[in-house]
């Protein structure tokens, strides 16, 4: 086999290895992501905290409501009991009573929205927990599939890598080094054919002198575009 054909064969193997490597990394990435479960668990925890905070807010409002009702009742008893006859003191109690009534109304108005918000958060948390359970069950099955596929891909990659190394061992070091550099810098295309005098890498027609040189060369020659080696079809 000529050096040119050896490089073409090596390039085909390297391209297949690159595809397998990408597929392997995709599987690894999915395994690392755990199907999005860590993010969903974190969201569940945050929602649970929000639900607890909502319940605490309702409890606080209900406590404030009870205290305000007691305070209003006490002020009304003092205001309408007839025991206080001093005008200034009555005016002060009326002012305090009005403020307490306004505060009581505000708290009463706040309870219903707080309860709605708490119920919404509770339902959201319940839905997330249900979704988490379903996804955990699905992920357990998916994880097994991915691990099997990862093992299969890894074995196939290693087998092909052995083939690649065997192919590379028959190529002179200088040609192999040039090929490796071009393969990396040209997105997996280091060696291209010449079809009817045209480089298939850059679509440029080669001068007659270059074609003559190519035909007489022991191996591929650099294309004038400097991007790839050339081998005759």
Secondary structure by P-SEA (a helix, b strand, c coil): ccaaaaaaaaaaaaaaaaaaaaaaaaaaaaaaaccaaaaaaaaaaaaaaaaaaaaaaaaaaaaaaaaaaaaaaaaaaaacccccccaaaaaaaaaaaaaaaaaaaaaaaaaaaaaaaaaaaaaaaaaaaaaaaaaaaaaaaaaaaaaaaaaaaaaaaaaaaaaaaaaaaaccaaaaaaaaaaaaaaccccbbbbcccccccccccccaaaaaaaaacccccccccccbbbbcc
